[in-house]
Amino acid sequence: RLSRLTLENSITMRKITVVALIYLPAIFISTFCCTDVIKYQTPNGDSSTPTSGDRDFKGSYSSLALERWCEVAFPLTFLPRAAGWSWYNWV
């Protein structure tokens, strides 16, 4: 009975690890891009943050920001998985 519970726990932890390896890099990059460390300008030169009196601020879409996010998030998502897969198959 104890070995069956240990096996179930091991399977559950493996699933949690796989989900974390998929989502955490993208979430980290999204959070980092939302800080003041990185600011993308709108076409008229303003930053894409609301002013204190601007209640109807809808934000702005930046294709450059999306492109940079994809350039960073996809490799950070797939490289650890590929490294883990190759390590698992090699060892």
BADREN-632410 format. One record per residue (C-alpha): residue number from 1; residue in one letter; x, y, z. Coordinates in steps of 0.25 Angstrom, whole numbers, always signed. Layout:
! BADREN-632410
@n=NUM, res=a, x=X, y=Y, z=Z
...
//
This chain:
! BADREN-632410
@n=1, res=r, x=+0, y=+0, z=+0
@n=2, res=l, x=+11, y=+10, z=+4
@n=3, res=s, x=+19, y=+7, z=-9
@n=4, res=r, x=+6, y=+10, z=-18
@n=5, res=l, x=+4, y=+23, z=-10
@n=6, res=t, x=+18, y=+27, z=-13
@n=7, res=l, x=+17, y=+23, z=-28
@n=8, res=e, x=+4, y=+32, z=-29
@n=9, res=n, x=+11, y=+43, z=-22
@n=10, res=s, x=+23, y=+42, z=-31
@n=11, res=i, x=+14, y=+43, z=-43
@n=12, res=t, x=+7, y=+55, z=-38
@n=13, res=m, x=+20, y=+62, z=-35
@n=14, res=r, x=+25, y=+59, z=-49
@n=15, res=k, x=+12, y=+65, z=-55
@n=16, res=i, x=+13, y=+78, z=-47
@n=17, res=t, x=+28, y=+79, z=-51
@n=18, res=v, x=+24, y=+78, z=-66
@n=19, res=v, x=+13, y=+88, z=-64
@n=20, res=a, x=+23, y=+98, z=-57
@n=21, res=l, x=+34, y=+96, z=-68
@n=22, res=i, x=+23, y=+100, z=-78
@n=23, res=y, x=+17, y=+112, z=-71
@n=24, res=l, x=+28, y=+118, z=-62
@n=25, res=p, x=+37, y=+124, z=-73
@n=26, res=a, x=+26, y=+131, z=-80
@n=27, res=i, x=+20, y=+136, z=-67
@n=28, res=f, x=+34, y=+141, z=-63
@n=29, res=i, x=+36, y=+148, z=-76
@n=30, res=s, x=+22, y=+154, z=-76
@n=31, res=t, x=+24, y=+160, z=-62
@n=32, res=f, x=+38, y=+165, z=-66
@n=33, res=c, x=+33, y=+172, z=-78
@n=34, res=c, x=+22, y=+179, z=-70
@n=35, res=t, x=+31, y=+186, z=-61
@n=36, res=d, x=+38, y=+199, z=-63
@n=37, res=v, x=+50, y=+192, z=-67
@n=38, res=i, x=+45, y=+191, z=-81
@n=39, res=k, x=+36, y=+201, z=-87
@n=40, res=y, x=+31, y=+201, z=-101
@n=41, res=q, x=+27, y=+215, z=-107
@n=42, res=t, x=+14, y=+217, z=-115
@n=43, res=p, x=+15, y=+223, z=-129
@n=44, res=n, x=+14, y=+237, z=-124
@n=45, res=g, x=+25, y=+235, z=-114
@n=46, res=d, x=+17, y=+234, z=-101
@n=47, res=s, x=+19, y=+222, z=-92
@n=48, res=s, x=+8, y=+212, z=-91
@n=49, res=t, x=+5, y=+215, z=-77
@n=50, res=p, x=-8, y=+223, z=-72
@n=51, res=t, x=-7, y=+237, z=-66
@n=52, res=s, x=-14, y=+239, z=-53
@n=53, res=g, x=-26, y=+246, z=-59
@n=54, res=d, x=-28, y=+236, z=-71
@n=55, res=r, x=-39, y=+227, z=-67
@n=56, res=d, x=-42, y=+222, z=-81
@n=57, res=f, x=-28, y=+217, z=-83
@n=58, res=k, x=-28, y=+205, z=-92
@n=59, res=g, x=-13, y=+203, z=-94
@n=60, res=s, x=-6, y=+201, z=-107
@n=61, res=y, x=-2, y=+188, z=-115
@n=62, res=s, x=+12, y=+187, z=-118
@n=63, res=s, x=+16, y=+177, z=-129
@n=64, res=l, x=+30, y=+179, z=-125
@n=65, res=a, x=+27, y=+176, z=-111
@n=66, res=l, x=+20, y=+163, z=-115
@n=67, res=e, x=+32, y=+160, z=-124
@n=68, res=r, x=+42, y=+162, z=-113
@n=69, res=w, x=+34, y=+154, z=-103
@n=70, res=c, x=+33, y=+142, z=-113
@n=71, res=e, x=+48, y=+143, z=-116
@n=72, res=v, x=+51, y=+141, z=-101
@n=73, res=a, x=+39, y=+133, z=-96
@n=74, res=f, x=+39, y=+122, z=-106
@n=75, res=p, x=+54, y=+118, z=-104
@n=76, res=l, x=+53, y=+119, z=-89
@n=77, res=t, x=+41, y=+109, z=-90
@n=78, res=f, x=+46, y=+99, z=-99
@n=79, res=l, x=+61, y=+99, z=-96
@n=80, res=p, x=+60, y=+93, z=-82
@n=81, res=r, x=+50, y=+83, z=-87
@n=82, res=a, x=+59, y=+79, z=-98
@n=83, res=a, x=+71, y=+78, z=-89
@n=84, res=g, x=+63, y=+70, z=-79
@n=85, res=w, x=+58, y=+60, z=-89
@n=86, res=s, x=+72, y=+58, z=-95
@n=87, res=w, x=+78, y=+56, z=-81
@n=88, res=y, x=+67, y=+46, z=-78
@n=89, res=n, x=+70, y=+38, z=-90
@n=90, res=w, x=+85, y=+40, z=-89
@n=91, res=v, x=+86, y=+35, z=-75
//
